[in-house]
Amino acid sequence: TYTSDYFPKIFELLRELISKNLAYLDNTPVEQMRDERTKKIDSATRNLSVEENLAIYDRLLAGEADTYCVRAKINMQSPNGCMRDPVLARASKVPHHRTGTNYKVYPTYDFACPVVDSIEGVTHVLRTNEYADRIPQYMWVLGALGWPKLEIYEYSRLNLEHTYLSKR
């Protein structure tokens, strides 16, 4: 399967998170966003109303708000930088290799993985330990969507014999 097979569902789920006030639209320049995340400073757009965010989201999907991204509203004071309002989706004008120009926004790896894993019925996730600091974010996405938590197993080197292994 391909993550792009699930784009319509992913965009519906982003709308759900925005509607629950668990995500927001942000047009902070990338360097400023990095600096604010490092300094634990809320984005100027973090507290826009749900209605304002949904209006911008509709424009983003239509390709009319390409300076915006969708960010999770988690905890800008977290000691784990991955939990400081991570980007869930961002605009891109680059055609996708499978969907062409059908979409103007794309989910990030950190948002797409828990969504696709859950939709596809994955129960046990194998992740290299370089993603350890992102596990709370993975679990936050599942919790925010009201979905069951998945078992995550970390490894540094993995050799499996006589089996098929899918890697994202």
C-alpha positions as CSV (number, residue, x, y, z in Angstrom):
1,T,0.0,0.0,0.0
2,Y,0.9,3.7,-0.3
3,T,0.3,6.5,2.2
4,S,-1.1,8.5,-0.7
5,D,-3.9,5.9,-1.0
6,Y,-5.1,7.4,2.3
7,F,-4.8,11.1,1.6
8,P,-8.6,11.7,1.6
9,K,-9.0,10.0,5.0
10,I,-5.9,11.8,6.4
11,F,-7.3,15.2,5.4
12,E,-10.6,14.3,7.0
13,L,-8.7,13.4,10.2
14,L,-6.8,16.7,10.1
15,R,-10.1,18.5,9.9
16,E,-11.4,16.5,12.9
17,L,-8.3,17.5,14.9
18,I,-8.8,21.2,14.0
19,S,-12.5,20.9,14.9
20,K,-11.6,19.5,18.3
21,N,-9.1,22.4,18.8
22,L,-6.3,19.9,18.8
23,A,-4.6,21.3,15.7
24,Y,-4.2,24.7,14.2
25,L,-3.0,26.4,11.0
26,D,0.3,28.3,11.2
27,N,2.1,30.5,8.8
28,T,5.2,31.2,10.9
29,P,8.3,31.1,8.7
30,V,10.3,27.9,9.2
31,E,13.4,29.5,10.8
32,Q,11.2,31.5,13.2
33,M,9.1,28.3,14.0
34,R,12.3,26.4,14.9
35,D,13.5,29.2,17.1
36,E,10.1,29.5,18.9
37,R,10.0,25.7,19.4
38,T,13.5,25.8,20.9
39,K,12.6,28.7,23.2
40,K,9.2,27.2,24.0
41,I,7.3,30.2,22.7
42,D,3.7,29.7,21.4
43,S,3.1,30.6,17.8
44,A,1.1,33.8,17.2
45,T,-1.6,31.7,15.4
46,R,-1.9,29.0,18.1
47,N,-5.0,30.5,19.6
48,L,-7.0,31.3,16.5
49,S,-10.6,30.1,16.8
50,V,-11.7,26.8,15.4
51,E,-13.7,28.6,12.8
52,E,-10.8,30.7,11.6
53,N,-8.6,27.6,11.5
54,L,-11.2,25.6,9.5
55,A,-11.5,28.5,7.0
56,I,-7.7,28.6,6.5
57,Y,-7.6,24.8,6.2
58,D,-10.2,24.9,3.4
59,R,-8.0,27.5,1.6
60,L,-4.9,25.3,2.3
61,L,-6.6,22.3,0.7
62,A,-7.6,24.4,-2.3
63,G,-4.0,25.6,-2.8
64,E,-4.8,29.1,-1.7
65,A,-2.9,29.3,1.6
66,D,0.4,27.8,0.7
67,T,2.3,29.6,3.5
68,Y,0.4,27.6,6.1
69,C,1.0,24.3,7.7
70,V,-1.2,22.2,10.1
71,R,0.4,21.9,13.6
72,A,-0.7,19.7,16.5
73,K,-1.7,21.7,19.6
74,I,0.2,19.6,22.2
75,N,2.5,21.4,24.7
76,M,5.0,24.1,23.8
77,Q,6.6,23.7,27.3
78,S,7.4,20.0,26.9
79,P,10.9,19.0,27.6
80,N,10.6,16.7,24.5
81,G,11.0,19.0,21.5
82,C,8.9,16.5,19.4
83,M,5.9,17.4,21.5
84,R,6.1,21.2,20.9
85,D,3.3,21.6,18.4
86,P,4.8,19.5,15.6
87,V,3.8,20.0,12.0
88,L,1.2,17.4,10.8
89,A,0.9,18.6,7.2
90,R,2.3,21.2,5.0
91,A,1.6,22.8,1.6
92,S,3.6,21.9,-1.4
93,K,3.3,22.8,-5.1
94,V,5.5,20.0,-6.2
95,P,3.5,17.3,-8.0
96,H,3.3,14.0,-6.1
97,H,4.8,11.0,-7.9
98,R,1.5,9.0,-7.6
99,T,-1.2,11.6,-7.3
100,G,0.2,14.4,-9.5
101,T,-1.3,17.7,-8.8
102,N,-4.5,16.4,-7.1
103,Y,-3.4,17.6,-3.7
104,K,-1.8,20.9,-2.5
105,V,-0.9,19.7,1.0
106,Y,0.8,16.6,2.3
107,P,0.9,14.9,5.7
108,T,4.2,14.6,7.5
109,Y,5.7,11.2,8.2
110,D,5.0,11.6,11.9
111,F,1.3,12.1,11.3
112,A,0.8,9.6,8.5
113,C,2.5,6.7,10.2
114,P,0.2,6.3,13.2
115,V,-2.8,6.9,10.9
116,V,-1.9,4.4,8.2
117,D,-0.7,1.8,10.8
118,S,-4.0,2.0,12.5
119,I,-6.1,1.9,9.4
120,E,-4.2,-1.1,8.1
121,G,-4.7,-3.0,11.3
122,V,-1.1,-3.0,12.5
123,T,-0.9,-4.1,16.1
124,H,2.9,-4.2,16.7
125,V,5.1,-1.5,15.3
126,L,8.8,-2.0,14.8
127,R,10.8,1.2,14.9
128,T,14.5,1.9,15.0
129,N,15.5,3.5,18.3
130,E,16.4,6.8,16.5
131,Y,12.6,7.5,16.7
132,A,12.4,7.0,20.5
133,D,11.7,10.7,21.2
134,R,8.8,10.6,18.6
135,I,6.9,7.7,20.3
136,P,5.0,10.1,22.6
137,Q,3.9,12.1,19.5
138,Y,2.8,8.8,17.7
139,M,0.8,7.9,20.8
140,W,-0.6,11.5,21.0
141,V,-2.0,11.2,17.5
142,L,-3.7,7.9,18.3
143,G,-5.2,9.3,21.5
144,A,-6.3,12.6,19.9
145,L,-8.2,10.5,17.3
146,G,-9.6,8.3,20.0
147,W,-7.9,5.2,18.5
148,P,-6.3,2.3,20.5
149,K,-2.6,2.6,21.3
150,L,-0.3,0.3,19.4
151,E,2.6,-1.7,20.7
152,I,5.9,-0.2,19.6
153,Y,9.1,-2.2,19.7
154,E,12.4,-0.4,19.2
155,Y,15.5,-1.9,17.8
156,S,18.9,-0.9,16.6
157,R,19.6,-3.7,14.2
158,L,17.1,-6.3,13.1
159,N,17.6,-9.4,11.1
160,L,14.5,-11.5,10.2
161,E,14.8,-14.7,8.2
162,H,12.2,-16.5,6.2
163,T,9.6,-13.7,6.4
164,Y,8.3,-10.7,4.6
165,L,9.0,-7.4,6.2
166,S,7.5,-4.1,5.2
167,K,9.3,-0.9,6.0
168,R,8.1,2.6,5.7
